[in-house]
């Protein structure tokens, strides 16, 4: 049985910083939201966190734990949002290694 890779505290902070910068999350505005997000993604090898209810944007870890990424509901996808998601995903991929 394969053990899924857990996100550590340094990675959780870096992920939070990437999402805050690229997707304008409210982690910097409300530190408790960021802290809750980081605690959650560190506690589960397969995480899914909805960043914005109105746009259906989610941070996810793949089921195998081999990548981290952001996506959104297809009906919410607009060119400007797609650019932000792509930029965040490139940075998440680089961080994951």
Backbone as a ProteinNet text record, in pm:
[ID]
protein_1_A
[PRIMARY]
XXXXXXXXXXXXXXXXXXXXXXXXXXXXXXXXXXXXXXXXXXXXXXXXXXXXXXXXXXXXXXXXXXXXXXXXXXXXXXXXXXXXXXXXXXXXXXXXX
[TERTIARY]
83.9	0	88.8	58.4	134.6	94.4	195.5	168.9	162.9	56.1	41.4	128.4	178.7	268.5	189.4	228.5	166.2	232.9	158.2	210.9	263.7	388.3	446.2	416.6	457.7	424.9	486	609.9	676.8	604.7	570	497.1	358.5	289.8	156	161.3	263.1	277.5	306.5	392.6	425.4	302.4	223.8	100	5.2	-11.3	-97.5	-51.3	79.3	135	108.9	125.8	100.9	-45.4	-135.8	-279	-320	-260.7	-291.9	-246.2	-127.2	-72.8	-141.1	-156.9	-206.3	-357.9	-430	-576.5	-646.3	-568.3	-625.4	-715.8	-668.9	-745.8	-746.5	-824.5	-830.7	-742.7	-644.3	-556.9	-479.6	-434.3	-359.7	-452.6	-573.2	-670.6	-722.5	-749	-800.5	-707.1	-607.9	-508.7	-569.5	-685.2	-747.5	-792.2	-837.1	-875.8	-752.8	-643.7	-519.4	-468.5	-475.9	-430.9	-516.9	-647.1	-737.7	-707.8	-687	-652.2	-523.6	-418.5	-289.3	-300.9	-372.4	-390.6	-463.7	-565.4	-642	-556.6	-483.6	-408.3	-291.6	-246	-141.4	-198.5	-325.3	-385.4	-438.4	-443.5	-502.2	-413.5	-377.9	-294.6	-372.2	-503.5	-586.4	-679.3	-633.8	-707.7	-786.8	-897.4	-976	-1032.1	-1004.5	-1046.7	-1106.3	-1229.5	-1293.8	-1247.1	-1179.4	-1124.1	-1229.9	-1314.3	-1417.5	-1547	-1648.7	-1776.9	-1836.5	-1822.9	-1888.6	-1826.3	-1700.7	-1635.2	-1603.4	-1632.4	-1606.2	-1459.8	-1370.1	-1227	-1185.3	-1111.7	-1068.8	-919.6	-856.7	-721.7	-738.2	-659.2	-669.9	-532.2	-525.6	-413.5	-470.3	-390.3	-437.8	-459.1	-543.9	-570	-443.4	-344.4	-219.7	-123.2	-157	-71	49.4	50.8	168.7	166.5	59.3	59	-45.3	-22.5	-114.8	-159.9	-286.2	-335.2	-461.9	-496.3	-617.5	-702.4	-832.2	-922.9	-1050.8	-1143.9	-1271.6	-1380.1	-1504.1	-1615.8	-1606.4	-1631.7	-1622.2	-1709.8	-1827	-1916.2	-1866.7	-1771.4	-1716.3	-1586.9	-1534.8	-1404.2	-1412.7	-1340.2	-1327.5	-1179	-1143.8	-1002.5	-913.6	-959.8	-877.7	-856.2	-959.9	-947.8	-858.2	-872.2	-788.3	-640.8	-607.8	-468.6	-417.5	-500.3	-461.4	-441.8	-533.4	-523.7	-398.7	-373.6	-254.9	-126.4	-121.4	-2.6	15.1	-93.3	-85.8	-42.8	-97.8	-63.3	82.6	136.9	279.4	365.4	329	405.6	387.6	267.3	242.8	322.3	327.4	402.9	551.6	602.5	743.8	771.4	682.4	697.9	694.2	601.7	586.8	710.3	768.4	888.9	855.4
-118.3	0	125.2	218.8	341.7	440.5	500.3	603.4	738	810.3	940.5	1044.3	1135.3	1239.6	1346.5	1373.5	1480	1614.2	1719.9	1855.9	1900.3	1948.1	1994.3	2143.4	2193.9	2332.4	2435.6	2413.8	2507.5	2508.1	2389.1	2379.9	2443.4	2419.9	2477.2	2629.6	2686.9	2832.9	2881.7	2810.3	2849.2	2838.3	2732.1	2716.5	2832.1	2862.7	2973	3104.4	3128.6	3251	3257.9	3144.9	3140.7	3172.1	3108.3	3130	3272.7	3327	3464.7	3561.9	3540.5	3631.2	3615.3	3491.8	3469.1	3474.8	3440	3433.7	3531.4	3615.7	3717.6	3657.6	3550.5	3492.6	3589.3	3559.3	3648.2	3599	3514.1	3463.1	3575.4	3674.2	3785	3880.1	3896.3	3985.7	3925.5	3796.4	3727.2	3610.3	3633.6	3530.5	3399.8	3406.4	3283.9	3192.4	3251.5	3172.2	3101.6	3174.7	3115.4	3005.8	3029.6	2930.1	2803.8	2820.2	2705.7	2627.5	2699.1	2635.2	2554.5	2615.3	2546.4	2423.9	2437.7	2325.1	2210.1	2244.1	2141.6	2068.2	2142.4	2073.4	1992.6	2025.9	1945.1	1818.2	1817.2	1703.8	1594.9	1621.5	1525.8	1511.2	1387.6	1365.9	1398.2	1381.7	1416.6	1530.4	1651.7	1769.3	1831.3	1893.6	1973.9	2089.4	2210.3	2328.6	2428.4	2466.3	2564.7	2703.2	2773.3	2905.1	3013.8	3004.8	3105.3	3034.9	3054.7	2991	3042.6	3173.9	3233.7	3191.9	3152.1	3115.1	2966.5	2894.1	2751	2715.8	2801.8	2775.6	2686.4	2578.6	2484.3	2457.8	2444.8	2390.9	2241.8	2163	2017.6	1952.9	1838.7	1748.4	1632.5	1578.1	1465.1	1344.7	1251.4	1134	1057.8	1057.3	987.7	1075.4	1203.7	1296.4	1343.9	1313.3	1346.9	1487.5	1561.8	1701.8	1782.6	1913.8	2010.4	2100.5	2140.2	2225.5	2299.7	2396.9	2476.4	2457.2	2447.5	2444.6	2518.5	2523.2	2589.4	2519.9	2553.3	2499.4	2550.9	2465.1	2508.3	2629.7	2635.1	2747.8	2880.4	2873.5	2996	3040.5	2956.2	2984.1	3094.8	3200.3	3314.3	3328.7	3395.6	3407.3	3465.8	3568.7	3630	3533.1	3460.2	3362.7	3247	3202.7	3093.6	3130.8	3255.4	3301.3	3293.7	3337.8	3333.9	3189.6	3102.5	2961.9	2898.6	2925	2868.9	2914.9	3042.2	3095.3	3029.6	3018	2952.2	2806.5	2737.2	2596.4	2577	2666.8	2658.4	2672.2	2765.8	2785.8	2668.5	2612.4	2495.9	2375.2	2356.1	2243.9	2256.8	2377.3	2401.5	2375.9	2420.4	2399.3	2250.3	2178.2	2034.3	1957.4	2003.5	1938.3	1817
0	0	0	-87.5	-99.9	9.4	73.9	172.6	101.9	123	58.1	126.6	47.6	95.2	169.4	292.7	371.9	339.2	348.6	331.7	466.6	467.1	593.5	615.8	730.8	768.7	674.5	632.9	540.8	405.7	356.9	229.9	241.5	351.9	371.6	368.3	431	428.9	287.4	215.6	77.6	-13	3.5	-74.6	-45.4	81.7	123.5	60.5	61.7	2.8	-147.4	-216.7	-361.1	-391.1	-319.2	-343.6	-310.3	-204.8	-166.3	-274.7	-327	-428.5	-564.3	-609.3	-745.4	-757.1	-649	-656.4	-563.1	-497.8	-409.4	-301.8	-239.1	-129.5	-12.7	87	204	318.7	289.1	394.4	464.1	386.3	446	521.7	471.3	534.9	665.6	662.7	781.2	813.9	898.7	930.5	982.4	1046.6	1096.8	982.5	872.7	756.5	700.1	687	637.8	730.2	859.4	956	948	936	924.2	796.4	685.8	558.9	573.4	627.5	641.1	730.8	840.6	932.6	861.6	784.9	713.8	611.2	526.9	421.5	478	597.1	660.6	723	752.9	823.8	731.1	602.6	509.9	386.6	353.8	235	106.8	111	-5.2	36.5	11.3	55.6	-58.9	-21.8	-113.7	-32	-74.5	-0.7	-98.5	-77.7	-163.7	-120.7	-211.6	-181.6	-190.3	-290.6	-311.5	-346.7	-268.1	-297.8	-427.5	-450.2	-566.3	-698.5	-699	-824.4	-830.3	-726.1	-727	-742.8	-694.4	-704.7	-588.8	-621.4	-518.5	-527.9	-410.2	-401.4	-378.4	-449	-434.5	-434	-367.8	-388	-469.1	-557.5	-637.5	-545.4	-584.6	-500.2	-461.6	-550	-518.9	-439.1	-424	-350.4	-430.2	-561.5	-641	-701.3	-677.8	-724.2	-647.9	-649.3	-590.3	-703.3	-701.1	-808.7	-766.1	-847.7	-828.9	-954.2	-936	-1049.4	-1012.9	-1106.6	-1079.4	-1159.5	-1126.7	-1203	-1346.2	-1445.5	-1585.5	-1617.6	-1558.9	-1589.1	-1531.6	-1439.8	-1379.9	-1447.5	-1534.2	-1593.3	-1698.1	-1672.7	-1763.9	-1796.6	-1907.6	-1944.7	-1834.3	-1766	-1660.4	-1543.9	-1506.5	-1398.8	-1441.6	-1566	-1616.5	-1606.8	-1640.7	-1631.1	-1487	-1393.8	-1252.6	-1205.6	-1244	-1205.3	-1265.4	-1392.1	-1458.2	-1389.2	-1354.6	-1287.5	-1149.7	-1076.7	-944.9	-961.3	-1059.6	-1079.3	-1118.3	-1196.9	-1231.6	-1105.9	-1021.3	-897.4	-800.7	-794.4	-708	-758.2	-890.1	-946.6	-915.3	-926.9	-896.7	-747.1	-661.9	-517.9	-484.1	-546.2	-517.8	-562.1	-674	-725.6	-799.1
[MASK]
+++++++++++++++++++++++++++++++++++++++++++++++++++++++++++++++++++++++++++++++++++++++++++++++++

